[in-house]
Amino acid sequence: MFKKIILPNGLRILTAPMKGTNTVTVLVMCATGSDNETENERGISHFLEHMFFKGTRKRPDPRIIKHELDSMGSVSNAFTSHEYTGYFIKVGYVHLDQALDLLSDIYSNSLLSAKEINRERQVIVEEMHMYLDTPMRYVAQVYEELLYGDTQNAGWDVIGTEKHIRGFTPQQFQNYFKNQYTSKNTAIIVAGNFDEGKTTKKVKKLFGGVRSGTPKPVCAFSESQKKPAIKIHFKKTDQSHILVGFRGLPIHSKDRYVADMLATILGGNWSARMWDVVRDRLGLAYSVHTSSDNYSNRGDFTTYAGVAHENVEKAVKAIIGEYKKIRDAGVTIKELKRAKDSVKGHTLIALESSSSVANFVGAEEILTERPMTIEEVFKKIDAITISDISVIAKKLIRAETLNCVVLGPHKNEEVFKKLLYALH
């Protein structure tokens, strides 16, 4: 269970006390990310995330922040996505006040100095290079480029481009920070072992002064697809990485949890169809899984597999075959029940951690402004029927919205194009 308070300035405080844990996690979320950037700001949301740890008026030397985090024995980090940026500190409950003070300081009082900006440029470029050398991650970015192109935010890499990273000015950081890091755009989530009353007062005191203002919204978005599409991204790798999928559902869709369940049945656990066929029967992949991902204005429904270069055609054919089977023949009662129990079990295990609870509540708050309790989520899961699965499978799995990305040492798209028409 959690409680939500909205202050007069629009700032949101969400508290989720937990029994049986010695930790507490403080997560500060800002509803801004790469979807809010202009062409000249590509990557600034992520770069700004880094700069919050590079000194404040109270803690001017970055080493002070690092030493303080380590002296608490904390687990701490930050992250940036298309639609939000988050900063968290997980500590033993005795360090809660210190963690709150530190987070409030970096969130409101970061110096954003030109010296530190220049020092951090190469760090972010190396982070970008690391991702480019991580094909399981990189293939997802290529997939977004295929779906949305390079003319809108949805197709941009969150980290930006090297050109933009090296060109940002201190004034751009100040402007973006001033526009986006406002009280209306901010949610503070506290989960774990803490006194709810005292902590809420502390949060109000520390974060109540976050500036007011109306942040700029997510940039315009559009999508249209009338025939299957494929993209071969040449890269020297030890195995080929493939994503095969469809345009999915936005997070506000009433069918969101049905699509999640369909993904679980297809590729969400050991019993899933993709695992059974692609890994166990055909022996093509070590890693294979299906997921349904949702944003406020779009979604995707994909299956990933890493296979030997010579097995790409076999794997794509097998994946499309399983899509077709589940669309045309549906699922069994036993299969659906097993998937429901699997999802609920994994959810309960994950939410034993204060950091997982904070992330669960925080992401939902930013994207939907109405996070649900576990009981509410489970009620939606329990209500899913075989008919619901059949309807959503037919809605999502359509030949004209089929997409495929292959990342590896391949050059000829024509070799794989004929596979995309096997779904008809």
ROGU-740936 format. One line per field, with one value per residue (C-alpha): x, y, z. Coordinates in steps of 0.05 Angstrom, whole numbers, padded with zeros to 5 digits. Layout:
// ROGU-740936
xx	X; ...
yy	Y; ...
zz	Z; ...
// end
This chain:
// ROGU-740936
xx	00000; 00022; -00002; 00000; 00001; 00000; 00027; -00003; 00055; 00040; 00097; 00077; 00099; 00087; 00102; 00103; 00121; 00144; 00149; 00207; 00262; 00321; 00327; 00293; 00296; 00286; 00272; 00263; 00230; 00225; 00176; 00226; 00269; 00291; 00218; 00219; 00281; 00288; 00335; 00389; 00380; 00387; 00417; 00414; 00366; 00416; 00476; 00441; 00429; 00505; 00515; 00473; 00529; 00583; 00575; 00523; 00528; 00528; 00573; 00616; 00667; 00639; 00683; 00641; 00579; 00615; 00646; 00579; 00543; 00596; 00598; 00524; 00538; 00487; 00465; 00454; 00447; 00407; 00373; 00343; 00290; 00247; 00197; 00228; 00293; 00304; 00353; 00354; 00390; 00378; 00406; 00398; 00339; 00385; 00412; 00345; 00351; 00420; 00397; 00338; 00383; 00432; 00379; 00343; 00409; 00431; 00360; 00353; 00422; 00469; 00523; 00525; 00593; 00627; 00689; 00651; 00609; 00673; 00703; 00641; 00635; 00684; 00655; 00587; 00618; 00651; 00584; 00555; 00611; 00598; 00525; 00546; 00589; 00530; 00490; 00432; 00419; 00440; 00392; 00333; 00356; 00361; 00291; 00265; 00300; 00265; 00197; 00202; 00259; 00307; 00259; 00223; 00242; 00215; 00269; 00327; 00375; 00365; 00440; 00442; 00497; 00571; 00562; 00509; 00546; 00609; 00570; 00524; 00536; 00527; 00469; 00432; 00437; 00413; 00353; 00333; 00340; 00299; 00244; 00237; 00257; 00195; 00150; 00094; 00142; 00169; 00150; 00187; 00177; 00199; 00193; 00217; 00228; 00211; 00163; 00111; 00090; 00160; 00186; 00130; 00143; 00218; 00204; 00157; 00211; 00268; 00231; 00175; 00218; 00226; 00211; 00141; 00128; 00098; 00148; 00147; 00109; 00129; 00144; 00097; 00093; 00064; 00068; 00043; 00058; 00025; 00073; 00126; 00194; 00264; 00330; 00398; 00451; 00520; 00565; 00620; 00594; 00602; 00528; 00470; 00419; 00348; 00284; 00219; 00155; 00099; 00074; 00046; 00000; 00008; 00008; -00063; -00093; -00146; -00113; -00044; -00045; -00074; -00015; 00032; 00001; 00006; 00080; 00089; 00056; 00099; 00166; 00164; 00189; 00216; 00148; 00137; 00126; 00186; 00232; 00203; 00211; 00271; 00315; 00292; 00266; 00309; 00369; 00380; 00389; 00412; 00373; 00302; 00246; 00183; 00162; 00108; 00134; 00091; 00101; 00049; 00037; 00063; 00086; 00122; 00113; 00177; 00215; 00290; 00338; 00414; 00433; 00491; 00498; 00478; 00415; 00382; 00334; 00313; 00303; 00262; 00219; 00207; 00190; 00141; 00112; 00096; 00065; 00020; 00000; -00021; -00058; -00096; -00107; -00106; -00083; -00108; -00138; -00079; -00029; -00064; -00068; 00006; 00024; -00019; 00012; 00081; 00071; 00041; 00095; 00152; 00119; 00114; 00187; 00211; 00172; 00207; 00259; 00248; 00282; 00236; 00175; 00199; 00211; 00144; 00106; 00149; 00147; 00072; 00062; 00102; 00070; -00002; -00008; -00046; -00002; -00041; -00033; -00011; -00082; -00109; -00058; -00072; -00147; -00135; -00091; -00143; -00197; -00160; -00196; -00177; -00221; -00183; -00117; -00146; -00173; -00108; -00066; -00106; -00101; -00025; 00000; -00014; 00028; 00027; 00057; 00110; 00181; 00249; 00319; 00381; 00446; 00507; 00555; 00500; 00490; 00434; 00363; 00333; 00355; 00308; 00252; 00213; 00207; 00165; 00110; 00101; 00054; -00004
yy	00000; 00071; 00141; 00200; 00273; 00331; 00397; 00464; 00475; 00408; 00368; 00297; 00255; 00180; 00139; 00063; 00035; -00037; -00086; -00134; -00094; -00055; -00011; 00051; 00077; 00150; 00159; 00228; 00226; 00282; 00275; 00294; 00254; 00250; 00257; 00328; 00350; 00393; 00373; 00417; 00385; 00312; 00276; 00335; 00300; 00244; 00291; 00334; 00271; 00263; 00335; 00330; 00291; 00342; 00392; 00436; 00501; 00461; 00406; 00442; 00386; 00323; 00282; 00306; 00275; 00209; 00203; 00218; 00165; 00113; 00131; 00112; 00045; 00065; 00036; 00097; 00115; 00153; 00136; 00171; 00145; 00173; 00202; 00208; 00216; 00186; 00193; 00144; 00127; 00061; 00059; 00027; 00062; 00098; 00140; 00163; 00236; 00242; 00210; 00258; 00318; 00296; 00282; 00347; 00385; 00355; 00361; 00435; 00464; 00432; 00481; 00457; 00488; 00494; 00460; 00398; 00397; 00396; 00342; 00298; 00301; 00245; 00203; 00203; 00190; 00128; 00108; 00113; 00070; 00018; 00014; 00008; -00051; -00083; -00113; -00138; -00065; -00034; -00077; -00046; 00024; 00002; -00025; 00042; 00076; 00028; 00043; 00118; 00144; 00200; 00258; 00250; 00237; 00167; 00144; 00180; 00146; 00173; 00184; 00231; 00236; 00250; 00315; 00340; 00315; 00353; 00416; 00431; 00498; 00513; 00559; 00501; 00461; 00520; 00531; 00458; 00451; 00514; 00493; 00419; 00410; 00441; 00422; 00401; 00353; 00323; 00262; 00239; 00166; 00136; 00061; 00015; 00022; 00093; 00134; 00158; 00221; 00246; 00230; 00265; 00329; 00323; 00315; 00375; 00417; 00395; 00393; 00443; 00498; 00466; 00520; 00527; 00532; 00495; 00448; 00438; 00375; 00313; 00331; 00314; 00240; 00202; 00132; 00097; 00030; -00006; -00063; -00105; -00072; -00099; -00067; -00101; -00066; -00089; -00101; -00151; -00193; -00264; -00278; -00244; -00207; -00204; -00168; -00188; -00153; -00105; -00036; -00043; -00006; 00059; 00054; 00081; 00026; -00016; -00077; -00063; -00122; -00168; -00152; -00165; -00233; -00249; -00232; -00277; -00336; -00324; -00310; -00291; -00354; -00425; -00451; -00398; -00417; -00380; -00412; -00481; -00476; -00431; -00455; -00524; -00557; -00523; -00507; -00440; -00391; -00386; -00321; -00313; -00272; -00232; -00166; -00114; -00044; 00018; 00093; 00148; 00153; 00088; 00017; -00042; -00117; -00155; -00220; -00220; -00277; -00283; -00336; -00360; -00320; -00378; -00390; -00321; -00344; -00406; -00364; -00309; -00362; -00398; -00334; -00312; -00382; -00377; -00308; -00337; -00398; -00358; -00307; -00361; -00415; -00377; -00405; -00458; -00449; -00485; -00441; -00377; -00398; -00416; -00348; -00311; -00348; -00336; -00261; -00254; -00296; -00257; -00191; -00210; -00234; -00169; -00125; -00153; -00099; -00026; -00003; -00045; -00018; 00053; 00041; 00006; 00064; 00119; 00098; 00088; 00155; 00192; 00157; 00148; 00194; 00137; 00080; 00019; -00025; -00097; -00119; -00075; -00101; -00173; -00161; -00139; -00200; -00248; -00218; -00234; -00288; -00333; -00290; -00227; -00259; -00279; -00209; -00173; -00224; -00210; -00135; -00134; -00191; -00164; -00172; -00099; -00077; -00132; -00107; -00143; -00119; -00161; -00136; -00174; -00185; -00185; -00139; -00166; -00149; -00188; -00254; -00241; -00200; -00260; -00285; -00225; -00245; -00313; -00283; -00274
zz	00000; -00011; 00002; -00047; -00028; -00078; -00051; -00073; -00122; -00156; -00126; -00110; -00050; -00050; 00012; 00014; 00084; 00084; 00141; 00150; 00116; 00143; 00082; 00054; -00017; -00036; -00110; -00142; -00210; -00261; -00318; -00372; -00420; -00492; -00515; -00489; -00526; -00588; -00645; -00614; -00546; -00565; -00504; -00456; -00408; -00398; -00395; -00343; -00301; -00297; -00278; -00216; -00183; -00201; -00145; -00111; -00072; -00007; -00034; -00086; -00098; -00132; -00085; -00026; -00058; -00074; -00005; 00029; -00012; 00004; 00078; 00082; 00050; -00002; -00068; -00111; -00184; -00235; -00301; -00361; -00409; -00464; -00415; -00346; -00307; -00238; -00180; -00123; -00059; -00022; 00049; 00116; 00150; 00199; 00141; 00113; 00134; 00103; 00038; 00034; 00046; -00007; -00060; -00048; -00054; -00120; -00148; -00134; -00125; -00176; -00201; -00273; -00280; -00348; -00321; -00299; -00363; -00405; -00361; -00368; -00443; -00457; -00400; -00436; -00503; -00473; -00443; -00513; -00541; -00487; -00508; -00581; -00561; -00523; -00580; -00537; -00520; -00586; -00626; -00589; -00609; -00682; -00676; -00652; -00710; -00758; -00728; -00719; -00761; -00744; -00752; -00685; -00613; -00610; -00658; -00623; -00576; -00505; -00497; -00558; -00610; -00602; -00640; -00591; -00529; -00549; -00568; -00509; -00474; -00400; -00419; -00452; -00388; -00346; -00393; -00396; -00320; -00308; -00356; -00339; -00266; -00236; -00179; -00226; -00261; -00197; -00154; -00092; -00073; -00007; 00003; 00059; 00134; 00156; 00198; 00148; 00186; 00202; 00133; 00097; 00137; 00121; 00047; 00047; 00080; 00035; -00032; -00021; -00052; -00120; -00171; -00200; -00274; -00333; -00365; -00440; -00459; -00498; -00570; -00627; -00646; -00704; -00732; -00794; -00825; -00883; -00898; -00863; -00853; -00841; -00824; -00827; -00786; -00805; -00745; -00732; -00675; -00650; -00658; -00694; -00652; -00677; -00657; -00689; -00669; -00679; -00659; -00589; -00541; -00502; -00427; -00420; -00463; -00428; -00460; -00431; -00382; -00434; -00480; -00421; -00411; -00485; -00481; -00421; -00456; -00518; -00486; -00413; -00377; -00385; -00405; -00459; -00531; -00560; -00508; -00521; -00597; -00610; -00552; -00530; -00594; -00648; -00604; -00639; -00581; -00510; -00498; -00526; -00496; -00513; -00481; -00486; -00472; -00463; -00467; -00458; -00533; -00563; -00550; -00580; -00576; -00593; -00588; -00581; -00597; -00603; -00653; -00696; -00760; -00804; -00762; -00770; -00823; -00783; -00720; -00754; -00787; -00721; -00684; -00738; -00737; -00663; -00672; -00726; -00684; -00624; -00667; -00706; -00653; -00586; -00519; -00471; -00402; -00371; -00408; -00387; -00314; -00313; -00342; -00292; -00233; -00262; -00269; -00199; -00168; -00201; -00181; -00108; -00107; -00140; -00092; -00030; -00044; -00024; -00088; -00131; -00095; -00106; -00180; -00188; -00157; -00188; -00260; -00258; -00225; -00278; -00337; -00313; -00252; -00219; -00195; -00174; -00113; -00123; -00107; -00163; -00212; -00193; -00201; -00273; -00285; -00256; -00300; -00365; -00407; -00464; -00508; -00486; -00507; -00574; -00588; -00570; -00609; -00672; -00659; -00650; -00694; -00763; -00825; -00844; -00777; -00773; -00762; -00760; -00742; -00751; -00720; -00743; -00802; -00854; -00913; -00957; -00933; -00991; -00959; -00901; -00932; -00957; -00885; -00865; -00912; -00880; -00829; -00878
// end
